[in-house]
Amino acid sequence: MALNSASTSMSLSWAQELATSGYNPVTQGPDSLSLSISPALTGSNPANVLYTETRTLSASGSYTYDFNNGSLSTLLGQALTMTRVFSIAISCSSGTIVYQPGATNGLEWFLGGTSPTITIPAGAGFLFSTPTHQVVSGTDKTITVSSAAGATYKIAIIGGQ
């Protein structure tokens, strides 16, 4: 199995106007900010695996993803043992979810500690992507997604093994 392509993109665009008495309005835009990242698919530390799923959590439910123990598998049924991660995307379709490093061997990655969380309500999502990988090891390898009242979400992770 080979990952044939991998990229993430984000875009924000806007136009704004300020009414000024007796003068034409002051406008800014249209303007935008965008970012597109495509990690290397070859070389010494390539992005070469993808994990994705849709999951429903019950009230007070949680799921811990362990990237380094072979418990996750690709859509083709192949076990994954990631040694690096490049991107994570989560979208919540119902309820509210909370993303955080796992309680044991938490992968802090971009959060900068074991206790920060990201709350994602229904209809919202979160994407973090970097062209250089974050190392996954025996002590930095888990994330947890939880929900107080129950939720359904999708998650996708671009990694390497």
HELIX and SHEET records of a PDB file:
SHEET    1   A 2 THR A   8  LEU A  18  0                                        
SHEET    2   A 2 VAL A  26  ILE A  37 -1                                        
SHEET    1   B 4 VAL A  49  ASP A  66  0                                        
SHEET    2   B 4 THR A 142  GLY A 160 -1                                        
SHEET    3   B 4 ARG A  84  PRO A 101 -1                                        
SHEET    4   B 4 ILE A 118  PRO A 121 -1                                        
SHEET    1   C 4 VAL A  49  ASP A  66  0                                        
SHEET    2   C 4 THR A 142  GLY A 160 -1                                        
SHEET    3   C 4 ARG A  84  PRO A 101 -1                                        
SHEET    4   C 4 GLY A 125  VAL A 135 -1                                        
SHEET    1   D 2 LEU A  72  SER A  73  0                                        
SHEET    2   D 2 ALA A  79  LEU A  80 -1                                        
END                                                                             
